[in-house]
């Protein structure tokens, strides 16, 4: 059994066949020191088997030889006994006597039977030990191969999961961009790229409520481009759209963070300025007012743009501002101021401080 096990391991080992260690099972590549020790151990375990086998063969051979040629053994023994003082004359007689021959052959038989008994006793024990060692290493090798396959499977699964996660991150990022773009498109005017009227109404509703509840300041300015209908009639709607875009960009660039520039409709814009005092709001609107005439257009370099402004600043810590019931009231005050600016010659700012 041990010889078979040793042969099985060595016959499949690329190392013993002179082949490249990269060939064959993974166990022969990764467990080289263990296999070398296993071969060495099997050799040690085989040694007593060989010795017992040699002893039995020698005894059996001795039994057969001396059973057939006792005279040869008797002569050799006689020579040995003759060297002992006092036995020189009796050596031949002792070794050639029938009684000695029968006793010696019986002794040889006992040795043969003892050797066979010893062999029959040790052989199953050795087989059991070899089977236990073989099963242990076989289970170990099977577990090692299974662990390797399981590890490779896990690594493959982890790699696939990482790739899927990366793909999901990219998709999520793209969806977030699309969602942001969609959200902006909902509240952004398509032509001028400033906030649209929908955003204006939602923002004014919120800011008006907050300012009134917390008794803060809220400023609103309505802006209308002067003579815009005449401009469309004389130059066409294409140039009119360019003027709208240019005016919107000027108003947007002059609007500070925390304030909101919106297209209210047609050529009219609205600028919401939460928390801005009258002086702060006047600085913002004056900058827009002064920047518009500086605009130039390739279609007509002589074309000049101007706008009228109606600015209302409501301080809700005052009873006068608290009389406003909704943001529509604040819009009406700003609209009235805008109409006043138109009546007073256009291209000017009319303001009122509700305090």
C-alpha positions in Angstrom: 0.0 0.0 0.0 2.8 2.4 0.9 4.7 1.5 -2.2 1.6 2.2 -4.3 1.0 5.5 -2.6 4.5 6.6 -3.1 4.4 5.5 -6.8 1.1 7.4 -7.3 2.5 10.7 -6.0 5.7 10.4 -7.9 4.3 9.2 -11.2 2.1 12.4 -11.5 4.7 14.8 -10.3 6.2 16.9 -13.2 9.3 17.3 -11.1 10.2 13.6 -11.2 9.3 13.5 -14.9 11.8 16.2 -15.7 9.0 18.5 -16.9 8.3 22.2 -16.1 6.8 22.7 -12.6 4.3 25.0 -14.1 2.6 22.0 -15.6 0.4 19.5 -13.8 -1.8 20.1 -10.7 -1.5 23.2 -8.6 -0.5 21.1 -5.6 2.8 20.0 -7.4 3.6 23.7 -8.0 2.7 25.3 -4.7 3.4 22.4 -2.3 6.9 21.4 -3.5 8.6 21.3 -0.1 5.7 19.3 1.4 5.8 16.7 -1.4 9.6 16.4 -1.0 9.2 15.7 2.7 6.4 13.3 1.9 8.6 11.3 -0.5 11.3 11.2 2.1 8.9 10.1 4.9 7.5 7.3 2.7 11.1 6.1 2.2 11.6 6.0 5.9 8.3 4.1 6.4 9.3 1.6 3.8 12.6 0.8 5.4 11.2 -1.5 8.1 9.1 -3.3 5.5 12.2 -3.9 3.4 14.1 -5.2 6.5 11.4 -7.5 7.6 11.0 -8.8 4.1 14.7 -9.4 3.8 14.7 -11.2 7.2 11.9 -13.5 6.2 13.4 -14.2 2.8 16.7 -14.9 4.5 15.1 -17.3 7.0 13.1 -19.1 4.4 16.2 -19.3 2.2 18.2 -20.6 5.2 15.5 -23.2 6.0 15.4 -24.5 2.5 19.1 -24.5 2.1 20.0 -26.2 5.3 17.1 -28.6 5.1 18.6 -29.9 1.9 22.3 -29.5 2.6 22.8 -29.8 6.4 26.2 -31.3 5.9 27.5 -28.0 4.5 26.3 -26.1 7.6 27.6 -28.9 9.8 31.0 -28.6 8.3 31.1 -24.8 8.7 29.8 -25.1 12.3 32.3 -27.8 13.1 35.1 -25.6 11.9 33.9 -22.8 14.2 33.5 -25.1 17.2 36.9 -26.6 16.7 38.4 -23.3 17.5 36.9 -23.3 21.0 39.3 -24.9 23.6 37.9 -28.3 24.8 35.7 -28.9 21.7 38.3 -29.6 19.1 37.8 -33.3 19.1 34.0 -33.2 19.6 33.0 -30.5 17.0 32.5 -32.9 14.1 30.6 -35.4 16.1 28.2 -32.8 17.5 27.4 -31.1 14.3 26.9 -34.4 12.4 24.7 -36.0 15.0 21.0 -36.6 14.0 19.9 -35.0 17.3 21.7 -31.7 16.5 20.5 -31.6 13.0 16.9 -32.2 14.1 17.1 -29.5 16.8 18.8 -27.0 14.5 16.2 -27.5 11.7 13.4 -27.1 14.3 15.1 -23.9 15.4 15.2 -22.8 11.8 11.5 -23.6 11.5 10.7 -21.5 14.6 12.6 -18.6 13.1 10.7 -18.9 9.9 7.4 -19.1 11.6 8.3 -16.2 13.9 9.4 -14.1 10.9 6.1 -14.8 9.1 4.1 -14.0 12.2 6.1 -10.7 12.7 5.6 -9.8 9.0 1.8 -10.7 9.1 1.5 -8.6 12.3 3.4 -5.5 11.1 2.1 -5.4 7.6 -1.5 -4.5 8.5 -0.3 -1.9 11.0 2.0 -0.4 8.4 -0.9 -0.4 5.9 -3.1 1.3 8.5 -0.5 3.9 9.2 0.1 4.5 5.5 -3.6 4.7 4.8 -4.0 7.2 7.6 -1.2 9.4 6.3 -2.4 9.0 2.7 -5.9 10.0 3.7 -4.7 12.9 5.8 -2.6 14.3 3.0 -5.2 13.5 0.4 -7.9 15.4 2.4 -5.4 18.2 2.8 -4.6 18.4 -0.9 -8.3 18.2 -1.8 -9.1 21.0 0.7 -6.1 23.0 -0.7 -7.3 22.6 -4.2 -10.9 23.5 -3.2 -9.6 26.5 -1.3 -7.7 27.6 -4.4 -10.7 27.2 -6.6 -13.0 28.9 -4.1 -10.5 31.8 -3.7 -10.3 32.1 -7.5 -14.1 32.1 -7.7 -14.3 34.8 -4.9 -11.7 36.9 -6.7 -13.6 36.6 -9.9 -16.9 37.5 -8.2 -15.2 40.5 -6.4 -13.8 41.7 -9.7 -17.2 41.5 -11.3 -18.8 43.2 -8.4 -16.2 46.0 -8.5 -16.8 46.4 -12.3 -20.5 46.5 -11.7 -20.1 49.1 -8.9 -17.9 51.2 -11.1 -20.5 51.0 -13.9 -23.2 51.9 -11.4 -21.2 54.9 -10.2 -20.8 56.1 -13.7 -24.4 55.6 -14.4 -25.4 57.4 -11.2 -23.1 60.3 -12.1 -24.6 60.6 -15.5 -28.1 60.4 -14.1 -27.2 63.0 -11.5 -26.0 65.3 -14.3 -29.2 64.6 -16.3 -31.3 65.3 -13.2 -29.5 68.5 -12.5 -29.9 69.6 -16.1 -33.5 68.7 -16.0 -34.1 70.5 -12.8 -32.3 73.6 -14.2 -34.3 73.4 -17.4 -37.6 73.4 -15.4 -36.7 76.7 -13.6 -34.6 78.3 -16.4 -35.8 80.5 -19.2 -34.8 78.8 -22.5 -33.9 82.0 -24.4 -32.2 84.1 -21.8 -30.8 81.4 -19.4 -31.9 83.2 -16.3 -34.6 82.0 -13.9 -38.1 81.7 -15.4 -41.5 83.0 -14.1 -42.3 79.7 -12.4 -39.1 80.0 -10.3 -39.9 83.6 -9.6 -43.4 82.8 -8.2 -42.1 79.9 -6.0 -39.1 82.0 -4.8 -41.2 85.1 -4.1 -43.8 83.0 -2.2 -41.1 81.6 0.0 -39.0 84.7 0.6 -42.0 86.9 1.3 -43.3 84.5 4.0 -39.8 84.2 5.6 -39.3 88.0 5.6 -42.7 88.7 7.0 -42.5 86.0 9.7 -39.0 86.9 10.8 -39.5 90.7 10.2 -36.6 90.8 7.7 -36.0 93.1 4.7 -37.0 92.0 1.2 -36.3 94.0 -2.0 -37.9 93.5 -5.4 -37.1 95.4 -8.6 -39.1 95.1 -11.8 -37.1 95.9 -15.0 -38.6 96.7 -18.5 -36.5 97.3 -21.7 -37.4 100.7 -23.1 -38.9 100.9 -26.6 -38.6 97.1 -27.1 -41.7 96.9 -29.4 -40.2 99.6 -31.6 -36.9 97.7 -31.7 -38.7 94.5 -32.9 -40.7 96.4 -35.5 -37.5 98.1 -36.9 -34.9 95.4 -36.6 -36.9 92.2 -36.4 -37.4 89.5 -33.7 -34.0 87.9 -34.3 -32.2 91.1 -33.1 -34.8 91.5 -30.5 -33.9 88.1 -29.1 -30.2 89.1 -29.1 -31.1 92.2 -27.1 -33.1 90.1 -24.6 -30.2 87.7 -24.1 -27.7 90.6 -23.7 -29.8 92.5 -21.2 -30.4 89.2 -19.2 -26.7 88.5 -19.0 -25.9 92.0 -17.8 -28.6 91.8 -15.1 -27.5 88.3 -14.1 -23.8 89.2 -13.9 -24.6 92.2 -11.7 -26.8 90.2 -9.4 -24.8 89.1 -6.3 -25.0 85.6 -4.7 -28.2 85.2 -2.6 -30.2 87.4 -5.1 -32.1 86.1 -8.1 -32.5 87.4 -11.6 -35.7 86.2 -13.4 -37.5 86.7 -16.6 -41.0 87.8 -15.7 -42.3 87.8 -19.3 -41.7 89.4 -22.7 -39.1 92.1 -22.2 -39.7 92.4 -18.5 -37.3 91.0 -15.8 -37.6 90.8 -12.0 -34.7 90.8 -9.5 -35.4 89.4 -6.0 -33.0 90.6 -3.3 -33.6 89.0 0.1 -32.1 90.9 3.1 -30.9 93.8 1.0 -31.4 97.3 2.4 -32.4 100.3 0.2 -28.7 101.4 -0.2 -27.6 97.9 -1.1 -30.4 97.3 -3.6 -29.8 100.7 -5.2 -26.1 99.9 -5.8 -27.1 96.6 -7.5 -29.8 98.2 -9.7 -27.6 101.3 -10.5 -24.9 99.0 -11.8 -27.3 97.3 -14.2 -28.8 100.6 -15.2 -25.4 102.0 -16.1 -24.2 98.9 -17.9 -27.1 98.5 -20.4 -26.2 101.5 -22.6 -22.7 100.1 -23.0 -24.0 97.1 -24.9 -23.1 96.9 -28.7 -24.5 94.7 -31.4 -23.0 93.6 -34.7 -26.3 94.0 -36.6 -26.3 97.7 -35.8 -23.4 99.3 -34.0 -25.4 102.5 -33.4 -28.1 100.6 -31.5 -28.3 101.6 -27.8 -30.2 99.8 -25.1 -31.9 101.2 -21.9 -34.4 100.1 -19.4 -36.7 101.5 -16.7 -36.6 100.2 -13.1 -39.2 100.1 -10.3 -37.5 99.2 -7.0 -39.4 98.5 -3.7 -37.7 97.7 -0.5 -40.0 96.4 2.3 -38.8 96.3 5.9 -41.2 93.9 7.6 -40.2 95.1 11.0 -42.5 98.1 10.2 -46.3 98.2 10.4 -46.5 99.6 6.8 -44.7 96.6 5.3 -46.7 94.2 7.4 -49.9 95.5 5.7 -48.8 93.6 2.6 -50.8 90.4 2.6 -48.9 88.5 -0.1 -46.0 88.8 -2.5 -48.5 90.0 -5.1 -48.8 93.2 -3.1 -45.0 93.8 -3.3 -45.1 93.1 -7.1 -47.9 95.7 -7.5 -45.9 98.3 -5.7 -42.8 97.6 -7.9 -44.9 97.6 -11.0 -46.4 101.0 -10.1 -42.9 102.3 -9.6 -41.9 100.9 -13.0 -44.9 102.6 -14.7 -43.9 105.8 -12.9 -40.4 105.6 -14.4 -41.9 105.1 -17.9 -44.1 108.2 -17.4 -41.1 110.2 -16.2 -39.1 109.7 -19.3 -37.8 106.1 -19.1 -34.2 105.0 -18.6 -34.4 105.8 -14.9 -34.9 104.2 -11.5 -38.0 104.9 -9.3 -37.9 103.5 -5.8 -39.9 103.3 -2.6 -39.0 102.2 0.9 -41.7 100.6 3.0 -40.6 101.2 6.5 
